[in-house]
């Protein structure tokens, strides 16, 4: 699972030719966050729920509701979707002072959904919560944010 911000044509080209290293080029792409292969999109739904719970805001919407189909076919085994700018903006607004609480609530929700996590996975999720917010802040003014994932 990857979130990539920038020009959608450039993003699709890089995915098509399997040039994942290109996403590190900040002259070409605004931001990139690799979420890893062990996750599925429901994890970002849980992140959204954690953010709403902690901030008391109605946003961000569930990630499932923030994804939009592209008028392009899947690329190989990857599904490519557009992320609603409102989701990005809501995540970018999560206050730094509440980030630890969002991460803690996210861990709780993941454990409710999947069962207990190993203690060594929890620091990784805390770090990932900060990376998701940082990605959103870097991507807020991007022309497109695409979500690439496969099962």
N, C-alpha and C positions, 0 to 999 in steps of 0.2 A: 504494500500500500504506500502510495506516494501522493503528496500534495505539491503541486508545482504552480508557481505564479509567474505570469509574463504574457507574452503574445501567444494566443492559442495555436496559431499555425506553427510557430517555432517549437512549441511544446510537443505537438503531435508529430512533427518531423523527427524530433529527437527520440521520441518513443518508437516510432516506426522503424528507425534505423538502429534501435537498441543502443543509443548513445546516452546512457544514464550519467556518465561523467560530465556531460555538457551542462547538466543542471547546476553544477557548482560554479559556472561562469556567471558572475553577477553583472557582467556587461551584456549578457544575453538574456538572463532570466532574473526576475526580481527576488525570488526565494524558492527554496526546495526543502521539503521535509520528508525523509524516508521514515515511514512508521513501522517498517519491518514486516516480515512475512507471517509472523505469529498472530497478527491481529486481523480482525475483520471489521467492516464498517460499524457494527453495533458498538464497538468500543468508543467511537466518536459520539454516538448517541448518548452513551453513559457519561462521557465527558461533558456534553451539553447539559445533561440533567444535573450533574454535579455543580456546574457553573451557575445554573438557575437557582439551585438550592442555596448555595453559599451567598450569592449576590442579592437574592431576593428579586431578581429581575425576571421578566418573561422571556428573555432572550439569553443565549442563542437557542434557536429552534433545534429540535432533534436533527442530527446530521442527515438522517434518512430523508427528511423533508426539505433539506437545504441542497440536495443534489438534483441536477437537471440533466436530462439526456442531451447528448450532442447528436447532431445529424450526421454522425460518422459511425461506421461499423467498429466493432471491437478490433483492437490491434493485437493479433495473435490471441493469447489467452487472457489479455487484459481488457477490462471494461474501463472506458474513459468517460467521466462525467464532469459537468461544470458545477462549481460550488457557488451558491448564491452569495453575492457580495454582502447581504445583510448578515449572514452567518459569520463571515470573516470579520465584519465590523463589530459585531457583538462580542466575539472572542477577543478581538484586539482591545476592547474596553475593559476587560477584566482587570481590576486594580491589582497592582503588584502585591499589595498588602494582603490580598485575599487568595493569592495563588497557592499558598501552602494548604489552606483549608479546602480549596477546590481539588487539589491533588489528593488529599486525604479522603474526601468524599468520593472521588473517582475510584480510588482503591476499594472503598467499602462497596460501591455499586458493582464493580467487577467481581468482587468476591461473592456478593449476593447472586450474581448471574452465573458465575463459573465455578464457584467453590473457593476454598482457601488458596491463596497464592503463597508461594514459597517466599520466605523473608527476603531473599536476595532479589526478587522481582519488584518489590515495593519501591526501592530507591530508583530503579529504572523508570517506573511509572511516574514518580514525582518529577524526575528530570524531563520526561516526555510531556507532562502537563505544561511545564515552562516553555518547552520547544514549540508546542502547538500555539501558545499565546504569542511567542516571539514570531513565529511564521505569520500569524494573522496580522501582527503589527507591520511586518515588512511587506505584506501583500495587500494592504488595505487600498492602496491607490493603483493596483495592478489592473491591466485591461481584462485579465481573465485569471481565474484560479481553477485548475483542473485536478481532479482526483482520479488516479490510475490505480486499479486494483485487480487482483485475480484471486480465485478460490484455490 
